[in-house]
Amino acid sequence: MKKNWRLLVIVFGLVILAAAALTVGRKNLTERLARSRTELTERAQPSRKDVANARRALDEALEAARGTEHRASLQASYMAEVAQVMVLLDRRAGARIAKQAAAVVNSIEDKRKREEGETEVAATVAATLPSLGIEMAKSISGQSDRDDKLSYIGTRLADMDFRGALEAASQVHEADKRWEALVSIAEARAEKHPREALEIAERLKKEGSVGLSQALVALVTAGSDPDQAVQMAKDIEDVQPRSTALALLAARLVGGDPNRALQIALGVEENAQRYWALGAIIPTFARQDPEGALRLAERVDSEGQKSSLKLFAAGALAQREPERALSIAKGIKGDLSRLLALGEVATVLARQDLGRALALAEAQDTPANRDALLARLALGLTDSPDRALEVAAKIEDHFIREETLSGIIPRLAISDPEQAMNMARSISFDYYRVEAFTGIARTLLGVETEAKAYWPCPVKSTY
């Protein structure tokens, strides 16, 4: 069998690194709602009035989703997003809407568009209805697409439903993809559920992937004896799984000892795994040791990693040294990376001096950058919805403004659900209206109340 060791060899470009720390956009909605299903049972139950208002919000979200009937693929996607929130309130109703979304997808005549719709709906539904999402993914016609989506569902379910995650990964036909999914699941479970990670290690051993099995044993060992874990990883015979093991250990240990995690990451032999390991530890390392991050930025070869180190260091310094942080942010190469850093600093400044933060946005060299920075400021102020709305009103681009409003409106529902729903109705773009209404429902149900903070940025990275 071809050893296509793609496990965790994700080329973390700057955009991905920055987005991981600063954004929770549409692609992450599935992941966040998966957590919401568990969180709903752990928090105080919402009042009857809140439940009734949440149901109203979801009914309006569904109406908005169905209003896109001229674009079946969009209609199905929007309906699936309503379904994954509805199931938090009414499991049967959520499942019914999900099945309706699947039926819409099946009606699409164009094969490519139908397959794209199938994969998106399956992944969305799996967040809160794992079994149904897995069944949908298994029906996807193309083997490669089916494997990719089942692998994706498996990794997304790892934090909340180990058996469901394992079931999805087990359906992946191609061995390399299956192993990749299994190790991702084990990585997610290793700290709190080490026996489950060891179960996967044993399975990988039986399937012939001895090196990856040893990597997972080392990962579990890190919970009790980091020194032994590192030595176990170094003792793995083959370079590819050895590099994978060390990369996983770096990511696991960074919270407790960022400097040691950095040394482990820098010692990873394979370039792709080393790049992944550095990408995984940079946000934590830079925030805990911004001075060390700035020194490291002068040593690494990758411009993306240089920029990411400076970005997170600037964010860490913004509270106590705003002038210096601003200078670091302005000196970062690449339009997107510089703008992300400015957004990080400006968000801190806004809490101290909103006027100065607004002036920074107004000073941007293009309307697109100006609006992107204003959007970031508005989303960073959602603890004070009135101020956030004031900033959002200054955004000139219609779509960026509505995208930003869809992130603010759910926070408004905490104090005034009726006003929030009236504002949601005023959004003209279907998807953002669906986002606003589903966000209101999550807020009223007591889940996903943290501010939406994705980056509605139209510029492309230089790197």
Secondary structure, DSSP 4 states (H G I P E B T S, - for coil): ------TT-----HHHHHHHHH---HHHHHHHHHHHHHHHHHSPPPPHHHHHHHHHHHHHHHHHHHTTTTSHHHHHHHHHHHHHHHHHH-HHHHHHHHHHHHHHHHT--SHHHHHHHHHHHHHHHHTT-HHHHHHHHHT-SSHHHHHHHHHHHHHHHTTT-HHHHHHHHHT--SHHHHHHHHHHHHHHHTTT-HHHHHHHHHHHHHTT-HHHHHHHHHHHHTTT-HHHHHHHHHT-SSHHHHHHHHHHHHHHHTTT-HHHHHHHHHT-SSHHHHHHHHHHHHHHHHHH-HHHHHHHHTT-S-HHHHHHHHHHHHHHHTTT-HHHHHHHHHT-SSHHHHHHHHHHHHHHHHHH-HHHHHHHHHT-SSHHHHHHHHHHHHHTTTTSHHHHHHHHTT--SHHHHHHHHHHHHHHHTTT-HHHHHHHHHT--SHHHHHHHHHHHHHHHHTSS-SPP------PPP--
